[in-house]
Amino acid sequence: MQVTIIAVGRIKQGPEKQQIENYLKRCPWPITVIEVEEKRPTKGAERISREGKLLLKAIPDGAYTIALDERGKGLRSTEFSRLIQTCRDSGPSNLVFLIGGADGHDQKVKARADRLLSLSHMTWPHMMVRAMLTEQLYRASCILSRHPYHKD
């Protein structure tokens, strides 16, 4: 199973990038990070729409797509690991996570997503969401392999 994270914005050097790289190295699945960026100076709905088009264009054909959205359904880590397991064992060959920009996802992105997933009821900076997602991917791999990293 190929895991792809498609995210708006470019992550800069710093603790978040180090944390993300750490979890990406530790995860047993191949994980590709694709960064898209709208460089035109737009704001509001126009910016969200342009970012949405960039995200949608980057999704591989046939991928199971999960858009991270604060209004999505939250899952416990064990439930998340079962979702990953289902995709790995019987689903499409590519599992894609979409992380929107600071203003969230365009409605077309939400409509394309197979699932909306919330990592928290709180609002988080979209760069922090990358670190949280990569940690949860690593945690899911540990749960599935019965590694003691996850305490429940």
C-alpha positions in Angstrom: 0.0 0.0 0.0 1.3 3.4 -1.0 0.3 6.3 1.4 0.4 9.8 0.0 0.0 13.0 1.9 -1.0 15.9 -0.3 -0.8 19.2 1.6 -1.2 22.9 0.8 2.0 24.9 1.6 5.6 24.2 1.9 7.0 23.2 5.3 10.1 25.1 6.4 13.0 23.9 8.5 12.1 23.6 12.1 10.8 21.3 14.8 7.6 20.3 12.9 9.7 19.2 9.9 12.1 17.2 12.0 9.2 15.5 13.8 7.5 14.7 10.4 10.7 13.3 9.0 11.2 11.2 12.1 7.8 9.5 11.9 8.1 9.1 8.1 11.4 7.2 8.6 9.9 5.0 11.3 6.7 4.0 9.4 7.0 0.8 7.5 4.8 1.9 4.6 6.1 4.0 1.8 4.8 7.5 2.4 5.1 10.2 -0.2 4.5 13.9 0.7 3.3 16.1 -2.1 3.2 19.9 -1.4 1.1 22.1 -3.5 1.1 25.9 -3.3 -1.1 28.6 -4.7 1.4 31.4 -5.4 -1.1 34.0 -6.8 -2.0 36.7 -4.2 -5.6 35.7 -3.7 -7.8 35.6 -0.6 -10.9 34.0 0.7 -13.1 31.8 -1.4 -10.9 32.3 -4.5 -7.8 31.0 -2.7 -9.7 28.1 -1.2 -11.0 27.2 -4.7 -7.5 27.4 -6.3 -5.9 25.3 -3.5 -8.7 22.8 -4.0 -7.9 22.5 -7.7 -4.3 21.8 -6.9 -5.1 19.2 -4.3 -7.6 17.4 -6.6 -5.1 17.4 -9.5 -2.5 15.7 -7.4 -4.7 12.7 -6.3 -3.7 9.5 -8.1 -6.5 7.7 -10.0 -8.4 5.2 -7.9 -7.0 6.3 -4.6 -9.0 6.1 -1.4 -9.0 9.7 -0.2 -9.3 11.1 3.3 -9.6 14.9 3.7 -8.6 16.1 7.1 -11.2 18.5 8.3 -12.1 19.7 11.8 -15.8 19.0 11.0 -15.0 15.4 10.0 -15.6 12.3 12.1 -13.0 11.7 14.8 -11.5 8.2 15.3 -9.7 6.7 18.2 -6.2 5.5 17.2 -7.3 1.9 17.2 -10.2 2.7 14.8 -7.8 4.6 12.6 -5.5 1.6 12.5 -8.4 -0.6 11.4 -9.2 1.8 8.6 -5.6 1.7 7.5 -5.7 -2.1 7.7 -8.8 -2.3 5.6 -7.2 -0.1 2.9 -4.0 -2.1 3.1 -5.7 -5.5 2.9 -8.6 -5.1 0.6 -8.8 -1.6 -0.6 -7.1 0.5 -3.3 -3.3 0.4 -3.7 -3.1 4.1 -2.8 -4.4 5.8 0.3 -4.3 9.6 0.1 -4.6 12.1 2.9 -5.5 15.7 2.0 -4.4 18.6 4.2 -5.9 22.0 3.2 -4.6 25.5 3.6 -5.2 27.8 6.5 -8.8 28.4 5.4 -9.7 24.8 4.9 -10.9 22.7 2.0 -13.0 23.7 -1.0 -16.4 22.0 -1.2 -15.2 20.1 -4.3 -12.4 18.5 -2.3 -14.8 17.5 0.4 -17.2 16.0 -2.2 -14.3 14.0 -3.8 -13.1 12.7 -0.5 -14.2 9.2 0.5 -14.0 10.3 4.1 -13.7 13.4 6.2 -11.5 12.9 9.2 -11.0 15.1 12.2 -7.8 14.7 14.2 -9.3 16.9 16.9 -12.3 19.1 17.7 -9.8 21.9 18.1 -8.4 24.0 15.2 -4.7 23.4 14.5 -2.3 25.1 12.2 -2.1 23.1 9.0 1.6 22.5 9.4 1.1 20.9 12.9 -1.6 18.7 11.3 1.2 17.1 9.2 3.1 16.1 12.3 0.0 14.8 14.0 -1.0 12.8 10.9 2.5 11.2 10.5 2.6 10.3 14.2 -0.9 8.6 13.8 0.3 6.7 10.7 3.3 5.4 12.7 1.0 4.6 15.7 -1.3 2.7 13.4 1.6 0.6 12.1 2.6 -0.2 15.7 -1.0 -1.1 16.6 -1.3 -3.4 13.6 2.1 -5.1 14.4 1.3 -5.3 18.1 4.3 -3.2 18.9 4.1 -1.7 22.5 4.3 1.9 21.3 0.5 2.4 21.6 -0.9 2.3 25.1 -4.6 1.7 25.4 
